[in-house]
Amino acid sequence: MISAQISAKIKPALRWALILLVLGLVFLAYLQPALMVQLSEQLWACF
C-alpha cells in the first residue's frame, strides 16, 4: 500500500522530469544552426 502511494506521487514528478528533459534537448538543438538548416532542407525536400 505504501509503495502504491509513493509511486502515485513519483509518477507525475517523473513525467515532468521527462518533459523538461525533452524540452531542454530541443532547446540545445536550436543552438546548433547547422542542424536546423539540415532539418529544414530535409523537410523541404519532402515537398
mmCIF file of the N, C-alpha and C atoms, coordinates in Angstrom:
data_MODEL
# 
_entry.id   MODEL 
# 
loop_
_atom_site.group_PDB 
_atom_site.id 
_atom_site.type_symbol 
_atom_site.label_atom_id 
_atom_site.label_alt_id 
_atom_site.label_comp_id 
_atom_site.label_asym_id 
_atom_site.label_entity_id 
_atom_site.label_seq_id 
_atom_site.pdbx_PDB_ins_code 
_atom_site.Cartn_x 
_atom_site.Cartn_y 
_atom_site.Cartn_z 
_atom_site.occupancy 
_atom_site.B_iso_or_equiv 
_atom_site.pdbx_formal_charge 
_atom_site.auth_seq_id 
_atom_site.auth_comp_id 
_atom_site.auth_asym_id 
_atom_site.auth_atom_id 
_atom_site.pdbx_PDB_model_num 
ATOM 1   N N  . MET A 1 1  ? 0.811  -1.199 0.000   1.00 0.00 ? 1  MET A N  1 
ATOM 2   C CA . MET A 1 1  ? 0.000  0.000  0.000   1.00 0.00 ? 1  MET A CA 1 
ATOM 3   C C  . MET A 1 1  ? 0.852  1.260  0.000   1.00 0.00 ? 1  MET A C  1 
ATOM 4   N N  . ILE A 1 2  ? 1.863  1.257  0.835   1.00 0.00 ? 2  ILE A N  1 
ATOM 5   C CA . ILE A 1 2  ? 2.709  2.445  0.908   1.00 0.00 ? 2  ILE A CA 1 
ATOM 6   C C  . ILE A 1 2  ? 3.451  2.638  -0.413  1.00 0.00 ? 2  ILE A C  1 
ATOM 7   N N  . SER A 1 3  ? 3.880  1.537  -1.014  1.00 0.00 ? 3  SER A N  1 
ATOM 8   C CA . SER A 1 3  ? 4.585  1.669  -2.284  1.00 0.00 ? 3  SER A CA 1 
ATOM 9   C C  . SER A 1 3  ? 3.666  2.217  -3.366  1.00 0.00 ? 3  SER A C  1 
ATOM 10  N N  . ALA A 1 4  ? 2.379  1.884  -3.305  1.00 0.00 ? 4  ALA A N  1 
ATOM 11  C CA . ALA A 1 4  ? 1.438  2.428  -4.281  1.00 0.00 ? 4  ALA A CA 1 
ATOM 12  C C  . ALA A 1 4  ? 1.261  3.931  -4.076  1.00 0.00 ? 4  ALA A C  1 
ATOM 13  N N  . GLN A 1 5  ? 1.262  4.373  -2.820  1.00 0.00 ? 5  GLN A N  1 
ATOM 14  C CA . GLN A 1 5  ? 1.144  5.797  -2.537  1.00 0.00 ? 5  GLN A CA 1 
ATOM 15  C C  . GLN A 1 5  ? 2.382  6.547  -2.997  1.00 0.00 ? 5  GLN A C  1 
ATOM 16  N N  . ILE A 1 6  ? 3.524  5.951  -2.776  1.00 0.00 ? 6  ILE A N  1 
ATOM 17  C CA . ILE A 1 6  ? 4.774  6.581  -3.206  1.00 0.00 ? 6  ILE A CA 1 
ATOM 18  C C  . ILE A 1 6  ? 4.825  6.650  -4.726  1.00 0.00 ? 6  ILE A C  1 
ATOM 19  N N  . SER A 1 7  ? 4.452  5.552  -5.381  1.00 0.00 ? 7  SER A N  1 
ATOM 20  C CA . SER A 1 7  ? 4.519  5.554  -6.837  1.00 0.00 ? 7  SER A CA 1 
ATOM 21  C C  . SER A 1 7  ? 3.502  6.530  -7.426  1.00 0.00 ? 7  SER A C  1 
ATOM 22  N N  . ALA A 1 8  ? 2.379  6.740  -6.747  1.00 0.00 ? 8  ALA A N  1 
ATOM 23  C CA . ALA A 1 8  ? 1.402  7.722  -7.218  1.00 0.00 ? 8  ALA A CA 1 
ATOM 24  C C  . ALA A 1 8  ? 1.958  9.135  -7.122  1.00 0.00 ? 8  ALA A C  1 
ATOM 25  N N  . LYS A 1 9  ? 2.859  9.376  -6.189  1.00 0.00 ? 9  LYS A N  1 
ATOM 26  C CA . LYS A 1 9  ? 3.476  10.693 -6.062  1.00 0.00 ? 9  LYS A CA 1 
ATOM 27  C C  . LYS A 1 9  ? 4.673  10.847 -6.986  1.00 0.00 ? 9  LYS A C  1 
ATOM 28  N N  . ILE A 1 10 ? 5.338  9.748  -7.277  1.00 0.00 ? 10 ILE A N  1 
ATOM 29  C CA . ILE A 1 10 ? 6.554  9.814  -8.091  1.00 0.00 ? 10 ILE A CA 1 
ATOM 30  C C  . ILE A 1 10 ? 6.237  9.888  -9.588  1.00 0.00 ? 10 ILE A C  1 
ATOM 31  N N  . LYS A 1 11 ? 5.163  9.237  -10.016 1.00 0.00 ? 11 LYS A N  1 
ATOM 32  C CA . LYS A 1 11 ? 4.837  9.226  -11.448 1.00 0.00 ? 11 LYS A CA 1 
ATOM 33  C C  . LYS A 1 11 ? 4.694  10.619 -12.042 1.00 0.00 ? 11 LYS A C  1 
ATOM 34  N N  . PRO A 1 12 ? 3.941  11.527 -11.425 1.00 0.00 ? 12 PRO A N  1 
ATOM 35  C CA . PRO A 1 12 ? 3.868  12.880 -12.018 1.00 0.00 ? 12 PRO A CA 1 
ATOM 36  C C  . PRO A 1 12 ? 5.214  13.593 -12.026 1.00 0.00 ? 12 PRO A C  1 
ATOM 37  N N  . ALA A 1 13 ? 6.008  13.375 -11.002 1.00 0.00 ? 13 ALA A N  1 
ATOM 38  C CA . ALA A 1 13 ? 7.325  14.009 -10.961 1.00 0.00 ? 13 ALA A CA 1 
ATOM 39  C C  . ALA A 1 13 ? 8.218  13.466 -12.077 1.00 0.00 ? 13 ALA A C  1 
ATOM 40  N N  . LEU A 1 14 ? 8.170  12.175 -12.301 1.00 0.00 ? 14 LEU A N  1 
ATOM 41  C CA . LEU A 1 14 ? 8.961  11.587 -13.385 1.00 0.00 ? 14 LEU A CA 1 
ATOM 42  C C  . LEU A 1 14 ? 8.456  12.061 -14.746 1.00 0.00 ? 14 LEU A C  1 
ATOM 43  N N  . ARG A 1 15 ? 7.158  12.204 -14.869 1.00 0.00 ? 15 ARG A N  1 
ATOM 44  C CA . ARG A 1 15 ? 6.594  12.698 -16.130 1.00 0.00 ? 15 ARG A CA 1 
ATOM 45  C C  . ARG A 1 15 ? 7.078  14.117 -16.409 1.00 0.00 ? 15 ARG A C  1 
ATOM 46  N N  . TRP A 1 16 ? 7.046  14.973 -15.389 1.00 0.00 ? 16 TRP A N  1 
ATOM 47  C CA . TRP A 1 16 ? 7.518  16.356 -15.563 1.00 0.00 ? 16 TRP A CA 1 
ATOM 48  C C  . TRP A 1 16 ? 9.013  16.391 -15.855 1.00 0.00 ? 16 TRP A C  1 
ATOM 49  N N  . ALA A 1 17 ? 9.775  15.513 -15.204 1.00 0.00 ? 17 ALA A N  1 
ATOM 50  C CA . ALA A 1 17 ? 11.215 15.461 -15.455 1.00 0.00 ? 17 ALA A CA 1 
ATOM 51  C C  . ALA A 1 17 ? 11.488 15.071 -16.905 1.00 0.00 ? 17 ALA A C  1 
ATOM 52  N N  . LEU A 1 18 ? 10.729 14.124 -17.421 1.00 0.00 ? 18 LEU A N  1 
ATOM 53  C CA . LEU A 1 18 ? 10.900 13.696 -18.811 1.00 0.00 ? 18 LEU A CA 1 
ATOM 54  C C  . LEU A 1 18 ? 10.527 14.820 -19.778 1.00 0.00 ? 18 LEU A C  1 
ATOM 55  N N  . ILE A 1 19 ? 9.428  15.512 -19.482 1.00 0.00 ? 19 ILE A N  1 
ATOM 56  C CA . ILE A 1 19 ? 9.015  16.631 -20.330 1.00 0.00 ? 19 ILE A CA 1 
ATOM 57  C C  . ILE A 1 19 ? 10.079 17.722 -20.347 1.00 0.00 ? 19 ILE A C  1 
ATOM 58  N N  . LEU A 1 20 ? 10.610 18.055 -19.177 1.00 0.00 ? 20 LEU A N  1 
ATOM 59  C CA . LEU A 1 20 ? 11.647 19.087 -19.109 1.00 0.00 ? 20 LEU A CA 1 
ATOM 60  C C  . LEU A 1 20 ? 12.928 18.656 -19.811 1.00 0.00 ? 20 LEU A C  1 
ATOM 61  N N  . LEU A 1 21 ? 13.254 17.374 -19.738 1.00 0.00 ? 21 LEU A N  1 
ATOM 62  C CA . LEU A 1 21 ? 14.434 16.860 -20.435 1.00 0.00 ? 21 LEU A CA 1 
ATOM 63  C C  . LEU A 1 21 ? 14.268 16.995 -21.950 1.00 0.00 ? 21 LEU A C  1 
ATOM 64  N N  . VAL A 1 22 ? 13.111 16.625 -22.455 1.00 0.00 ? 22 VAL A N  1 
ATOM 65  C CA . VAL A 1 22 ? 12.853 16.730 -23.898 1.00 0.00 ? 22 VAL A CA 1 
ATOM 66  C C  . VAL A 1 22 ? 12.902 18.190 -24.341 1.00 0.00 ? 22 VAL A C  1 
ATOM 67  N N  . LEU A 1 23 ? 12.272 19.076 -23.567 1.00 0.00 ? 23 LEU A N  1 
ATOM 68  C CA . LEU A 1 23 ? 12.303 20.496 -23.921 1.00 0.00 ? 23 LEU A CA 1 
ATOM 69  C C  . LEU A 1 23 ? 13.729 21.045 -23.882 1.00 0.00 ? 23 LEU A C  1 
ATOM 70  N N  . GLY A 1 24 ? 14.521 20.610 -22.927 1.00 0.00 ? 24 GLY A N  1 
ATOM 71  C CA . GLY A 1 24 ? 15.911 21.042 -22.854 1.00 0.00 ? 24 GLY A CA 1 
ATOM 72  C C  . GLY A 1 24 ? 16.710 20.571 -24.052 1.00 0.00 ? 24 GLY A C  1 
ATOM 73  N N  . LEU A 1 25 ? 16.471 19.340 -24.481 1.00 0.00 ? 25 LEU A N  1 
ATOM 74  C CA . LEU A 1 25 ? 17.183 18.823 -25.653 1.00 0.00 ? 25 LEU A CA 1 
ATOM 75  C C  . LEU A 1 25 ? 16.772 19.564 -26.926 1.00 0.00 ? 25 LEU A C  1 
ATOM 76  N N  . VAL A 1 26 ? 15.510 19.902 -27.040 1.00 0.00 ? 26 VAL A N  1 
ATOM 77  C CA . VAL A 1 26 ? 15.062 20.684 -28.197 1.00 0.00 ? 26 VAL A CA 1 
ATOM 78  C C  . VAL A 1 26 ? 15.719 22.061 -28.186 1.00 0.00 ? 26 VAL A C  1 
ATOM 79  N N  . PHE A 1 27 ? 15.779 22.677 -27.012 1.00 0.00 ? 27 PHE A N  1 
ATOM 80  C CA . PHE A 1 27 ? 16.427 23.978 -26.896 1.00 0.00 ? 27 PHE A CA 1 
ATOM 81  C C  . PHE A 1 27 ? 17.901 23.885 -27.299 1.00 0.00 ? 27 PHE A C  1 
ATOM 82  N N  . LEU A 1 28 ? 18.595 22.845 -26.852 1.00 0.00 ? 28 LEU A N  1 
ATOM 83  C CA . LEU A 1 28 ? 20.002 22.680 -27.219 1.00 0.00 ? 28 LEU A CA 1 
ATOM 84  C C  . LEU A 1 28 ? 20.163 22.446 -28.719 1.00 0.00 ? 28 LEU A C  1 
ATOM 85  N N  . ALA A 1 29 ? 19.209 21.758 -29.325 1.00 0.00 ? 29 ALA A N  1 
ATOM 86  C CA . ALA A 1 29 ? 19.287 21.526 -30.770 1.00 0.00 ? 29 ALA A CA 1 
ATOM 87  C C  . ALA A 1 29 ? 19.176 22.847 -31.534 1.00 0.00 ? 29 ALA A C  1 
ATOM 88  N N  . TYR A 1 30 ? 18.372 23.773 -31.035 1.00 0.00 ? 30 TYR A N  1 
ATOM 89  C CA . TYR A 1 30 ? 18.229 25.067 -31.703 1.00 0.00 ? 30 TYR A CA 1 
ATOM 90  C C  . TYR A 1 30 ? 19.492 25.916 -31.592 1.00 0.00 ? 30 TYR A C  1 
ATOM 91  N N  . LEU A 1 31 ? 20.378 25.578 -30.686 1.00 0.00 ? 31 LEU A N  1 
ATOM 92  C CA . LEU A 1 31 ? 21.629 26.321 -30.558 1.00 0.00 ? 31 LEU A CA 1 
ATOM 93  C C  . LEU A 1 31 ? 22.644 25.925 -31.628 1.00 0.00 ? 31 LEU A C  1 
ATOM 94  N N  . GLN A 1 32 ? 22.322 24.877 -32.384 1.00 0.00 ? 32 GLN A N  1 
ATOM 95  C CA . GLN A 1 32 ? 23.212 24.437 -33.465 1.00 0.00 ? 32 GLN A CA 1 
ATOM 96  C C  . GLN A 1 32 ? 22.560 24.784 -34.800 1.00 0.00 ? 32 GLN A C  1 
ATOM 97  N N  . PRO A 1 33 ? 22.931 25.903 -35.381 1.00 0.00 ? 33 PRO A N  1 
ATOM 98  C CA . PRO A 1 33 ? 22.277 26.340 -36.627 1.00 0.00 ? 33 PRO A CA 1 
ATOM 99  C C  . PRO A 1 33 ? 22.420 25.340 -37.774 1.00 0.00 ? 33 PRO A C  1 
ATOM 100 N N  . ALA A 1 34 ? 23.532 24.661 -37.857 1.00 0.00 ? 34 ALA A N  1 
ATOM 101 C CA . ALA A 1 34 ? 23.735 23.713 -38.955 1.00 0.00 ? 34 ALA A CA 1 
ATOM 102 C C  . ALA A 1 34 ? 22.706 22.586 -38.886 1.00 0.00 ? 34 ALA A C  1 
ATOM 103 N N  . LEU A 1 35 ? 22.391 22.153 -37.688 1.00 0.00 ? 35 LEU A N  1 
ATOM 104 C CA . LEU A 1 35 ? 21.389 21.103 -37.532 1.00 0.00 ? 35 LEU A CA 1 
ATOM 105 C C  . LEU A 1 35 ? 20.021 21.599 -37.981 1.00 0.00 ? 35 LEU A C  1 
ATOM 106 N N  . MET A 1 36 ? 19.689 22.817 -37.630 1.00 0.00 ? 36 MET A N  1 
ATOM 107 C CA . MET A 1 36 ? 18.393 23.375 -38.032 1.00 0.00 ? 36 MET A CA 1 
ATOM 108 C C  . MET A 1 36 ? 18.311 23.548 -39.542 1.00 0.00 ? 36 MET A C  1 
ATOM 109 N N  . VAL A 1 37 ? 19.406 23.968 -40.168 1.00 0.00 ? 37 VAL A N  1 
ATOM 110 C CA . VAL A 1 37 ? 19.430 24.116 -41.623 1.00 0.00 ? 37 VAL A CA 1 
ATOM 111 C C  . VAL A 1 37 ? 19.252 22.758 -42.286 1.00 0.00 ? 37 VAL A C  1 
ATOM 112 N N  . GLN A 1 38 ? 19.943 21.751 -41.788 1.00 0.00 ? 38 GLN A N  1 
ATOM 113 C CA . GLN A 1 38 ? 19.843 20.407 -42.355 1.00 0.00 ? 38 GLN A CA 1 
ATOM 114 C C  . GLN A 1 38 ? 18.417 19.860 -42.211 1.00 0.00 ? 38 GLN A C  1 
ATOM 115 N N  . LEU A 1 39 ? 17.817 20.039 -41.052 1.00 0.00 ? 39 LEU A N  1 
ATOM 116 C CA . LEU A 1 39 ? 16.456 19.553 -40.849 1.00 0.00 ? 39 LEU A CA 1 
ATOM 117 C C  . LEU A 1 39 ? 15.456 20.284 -41.747 1.00 0.00 ? 39 LEU A C  1 
ATOM 118 N N  . SER A 1 40 ? 15.641 21.590 -41.899 1.00 0.00 ? 40 SER A N  1 
ATOM 119 C CA . SER A 1 40 ? 14.727 22.335 -42.766 1.00 0.00 ? 40 SER A CA 1 
ATOM 120 C C  . SER A 1 40 ? 14.901 21.921 -44.223 1.00 0.00 ? 40 SER A C  1 
ATOM 121 N N  . GLU A 1 41 ? 16.123 21.636 -44.648 1.00 0.00 ? 41 GLU A N  1 
ATOM 122 C CA . GLU A 1 41 ? 16.347 21.189 -46.017 1.00 0.00 ? 41 GLU A CA 1 
ATOM 123 C C  . GLU A 1 41 ? 15.737 19.815 -46.251 1.00 0.00 ? 41 GLU A C  1 
ATOM 124 N N  . GLN A 1 42 ? 15.841 18.947 -45.270 1.00 0.00 ? 42 GLN A N  1 
ATOM 125 C CA . GLN A 1 42 ? 15.222 17.625 -45.401 1.00 0.00 ? 42 GLN A CA 1 
ATOM 126 C C  . GLN A 1 42 ? 13.708 17.736 -45.451 1.00 0.00 ? 42 GLN A C  1 
ATOM 127 N N  . LEU A 1 43 ? 13.150 18.610 -44.654 1.00 0.00 ? 43 LEU A N  1 
ATOM 128 C CA . LEU A 1 43 ? 11.709 18.817 -44.670 1.00 0.00 ? 43 LEU A CA 1 
ATOM 129 C C  . LEU A 1 43 ? 11.267 19.400 -46.005 1.00 0.00 ? 43 LEU A C  1 
ATOM 130 N N  . TRP A 1 44 ? 12.031 20.355 -46.521 1.00 0.00 ? 44 TRP A N  1 
ATOM 131 C CA . TRP A 1 44 ? 11.686 20.976 -47.802 1.00 0.00 ? 44 TRP A CA 1 
ATOM 132 C C  . TRP A 1 44 ? 11.775 19.975 -48.940 1.00 0.00 ? 44 TRP A C  1 
ATOM 133 N N  . ALA A 1 45 ? 12.703 19.021 -48.834 1.00 0.00 ? 45 ALA A N  1 
ATOM 134 C CA . ALA A 1 45 ? 12.865 18.020 -49.889 1.00 0.00 ? 45 ALA A CA 1 
ATOM 135 C C  . ALA A 1 45 ? 11.658 17.074 -49.984 1.00 0.00 ? 45 ALA A C  1 
ATOM 136 N N  . CYS A 1 46 ? 10.862 17.020 -48.925 1.00 0.00 ? 46 CYS A N  1 
ATOM 137 C CA . CYS A 1 46 ? 9.671  16.159 -48.952 1.00 0.00 ? 46 CYS A CA 1 
ATOM 138 C C  . CYS A 1 46 ? 8.581  16.736 -49.850 1.00 0.00 ? 46 CYS A C  1 
ATOM 139 N N  . PHE A 1 47 ? 8.648  18.045 -50.142 1.00 0.00 ? 47 PHE A N  1 
ATOM 140 C CA . PHE A 1 47 ? 7.594  18.678 -50.933 1.00 0.00 ? 47 PHE A CA 1 
ATOM 141 C C  . PHE A 1 47 ? 8.081  18.870 -52.311 1.00 0.00 ? 47 PHE A C  1 
# 
